[in-house]
Amino acid sequence: MRPEAGASSPAPRPVIKPPVWTPEIPTYFYVGGLAGACAGVGLLAELREEHALARRAWADRSRFDHDQLVDLVRAAGFTVQASHGIGAISDHVPESVVDGDPGVYAELTALEAETSQDPAFRALAPLVHVFARVGLLTPAAVD
C-alpha cells in the first residue's frame, strides 16, 4: 500500500542512489571507445583503399614495436631472456578451419610456437610476450 501524499514513510530513502563512479572511470571508457573507434575507422579505410586515412587512424603513439618494448623493459631494470611474437599466423586462420578438424588446432599451435621467435614473424605478430628477470648478470637472448 502506498503512503498518502505528504505522509512520511517509516524509513525515508532516496529513490536513486548517488553515483559511485569517480571521474576517471567514465574517462577510461571514453578513451577506450575512441581507441576502438580509431581501429574501426582504420579497418574501414583499408577496405575502401583510402590508405592515407588508414595510416592516420592506425597511428597510435601508445603502441610499441618489438625493439621499443624490449628497451622499455631493460630500462625498468630487467634482463630480457626471450621474446615471442604471438598471433603472427593464428590470427590469420579462420576459426571455422580450426573447428572443422581436431588435428588442425594442434598443428597450428605447433607452427605458431616454431615461428614465434623468428624476427620476421615476430614483426608481424600483433602481440609480443617478453620474458625477463630482475638481477641476472647474463646478457639478453633477444635479437
C-alpha positions as CSV (number, residue, x, y, z in Angstrom):
1,M,0.0,0.0,0.0
2,R,1.3,3.5,-0.9
3,P,1.6,6.1,1.7
4,E,-0.7,9.2,1.4
5,A,0.8,12.3,-0.2
6,G,2.6,14.3,2.5
7,A,2.9,11.3,4.8
8,S,6.4,10.2,5.7
9,S,7.4,6.6,5.2
10,P,8.9,4.6,8.1
11,A,12.4,4.6,6.6
12,P,13.0,7.5,4.2
13,R,15.4,6.6,1.5
14,P,16.3,8.3,-1.8
15,V,14.8,6.6,-4.8
16,I,18.0,6.9,-6.8
17,K,21.3,6.1,-5.2
18,P,24.2,8.6,-5.6
19,P,26.7,7.6,-8.3
20,V,29.8,5.6,-7.1
21,W,31.9,6.3,-10.1
22,T,34.7,8.7,-9.8
23,P,35.5,10.9,-12.9
24,E,38.3,8.6,-14.1
25,I,36.0,5.7,-14.8
26,P,33.9,7.4,-17.5
27,T,37.1,8.9,-18.9
28,Y,38.6,5.4,-19.2
29,F,35.5,4.2,-21.1
30,Y,35.5,7.2,-23.3
31,V,39.2,6.9,-24.2
32,G,38.8,3.1,-24.7
33,G,35.9,3.8,-27.0
34,L,38.0,6.3,-29.0
35,A,40.7,3.7,-29.4
36,G,38.2,1.1,-30.6
37,A,36.6,3.7,-33.0
38,C,40.0,4.5,-34.4
39,A,40.6,0.8,-35.1
40,G,37.2,0.6,-36.8
41,V,38.0,3.7,-38.9
42,G,41.3,2.2,-39.9
43,L,39.8,-1.0,-41.0
44,L,37.1,0.6,-43.0
45,A,39.6,3.0,-44.6
46,E,41.8,0.0,-45.6
47,L,38.8,-1.8,-47.1
48,R,37.9,1.3,-49.1
49,E,41.6,1.6,-50.1
50,E,42.0,5.0,-48.5
51,H,45.5,4.3,-47.3
52,A,46.3,7.8,-46.0
53,L,43.3,7.9,-43.7
54,A,44.0,4.3,-42.6
55,R,47.6,5.2,-41.6
56,R,46.3,8.2,-39.6
57,A,43.7,6.0,-37.8
58,W,46.1,3.2,-37.0
59,A,48.8,5.6,-35.8
60,D,48.7,5.2,-32.1
61,R,51.6,6.6,-30.0
62,S,50.8,4.3,-27.1
63,R,51.8,1.2,-29.1
64,F,55.4,0.0,-29.2
65,D,57.3,-2.1,-31.7
66,H,59.4,-5.0,-30.5
67,D,62.6,-3.1,-30.0
68,Q,60.9,-0.2,-28.2
69,L,59.2,-2.7,-25.9
70,V,62.5,-4.6,-25.1
71,D,64.3,-1.2,-24.5
72,L,61.5,-0.2,-22.1
73,V,61.7,-3.5,-20.2
74,R,65.5,-3.1,-19.9
75,A,65.2,0.5,-18.8
76,A,63.0,-0.7,-16.0
77,G,65.9,-2.8,-14.6
78,F,65.0,-6.2,-16.1
79,T,67.2,-8.6,-18.1
80,V,65.3,-9.8,-21.1
81,Q,65.6,-13.6,-21.5
82,A,63.4,-14.1,-24.6
83,S,60.6,-12.6,-26.5
84,H,57.9,-14.3,-28.6
85,G,55.5,-12.9,-31.2
86,I,52.0,-14.2,-30.6
87,G,49.4,-14.5,-33.3
88,A,51.5,-14.0,-36.4
89,I,49.9,-17.0,-38.0
90,S,47.0,-18.0,-35.9
91,D,45.3,-14.6,-36.2
92,H,45.1,-15.1,-40.0
93,V,43.4,-18.6,-39.9
94,P,39.6,-18.5,-39.8
95,E,38.1,-20.1,-36.7
96,S,35.9,-22.3,-38.9
97,V,39.0,-24.0,-40.3
98,V,40.4,-24.8,-36.8
99,D,37.0,-26.1,-35.6
100,G,36.5,-28.3,-38.6
101,D,39.3,-30.7,-38.0
102,P,40.6,-31.7,-34.5
103,G,44.2,-32.0,-35.7
104,V,44.4,-28.6,-37.2
105,Y,44.5,-26.8,-33.8
106,A,47.5,-28.8,-32.7
107,E,49.3,-28.2,-35.9
108,L,48.5,-24.5,-35.8
109,T,49.7,-24.3,-32.2
110,A,53.0,-26.1,-33.1
111,L,53.6,-23.9,-36.1
112,E,52.9,-20.7,-34.1
113,A,55.4,-21.9,-31.4
114,E,58.1,-22.6,-34.0
115,T,57.7,-19.2,-35.7
116,S,57.2,-17.1,-32.5
117,Q,60.9,-16.4,-32.1
118,D,61.7,-15.7,-35.7
119,P,62.3,-11.9,-36.1
120,A,60.4,-11.8,-39.4
121,F,57.3,-13.4,-37.9
122,R,57.7,-11.5,-34.7
123,A,57.4,-8.3,-36.6
124,L,54.0,-9.4,-38.0
125,A,52.7,-10.5,-34.7
126,P,50.0,-8.3,-33.0
127,L,51.2,-9.4,-29.5
128,V,54.6,-9.8,-28.0
129,H,55.4,-11.7,-24.9
130,V,58.7,-10.6,-23.2
131,F,60.2,-12.9,-20.7
132,A,62.5,-11.0,-18.3
133,R,64.0,-11.3,-14.8
134,V,65.5,-8.9,-12.3
135,G,69.1,-9.1,-11.2
136,L,70.6,-11.5,-13.7
137,L,74.1,-10.9,-15.0
138,T,73.6,-12.9,-18.2
139,P,73.1,-11.0,-21.5
140,A,69.7,-10.8,-23.1
141,A,68.8,-13.6,-25.6
142,V,66.9,-11.2,-27.8
143,D,67.9,-10.3,-31.4
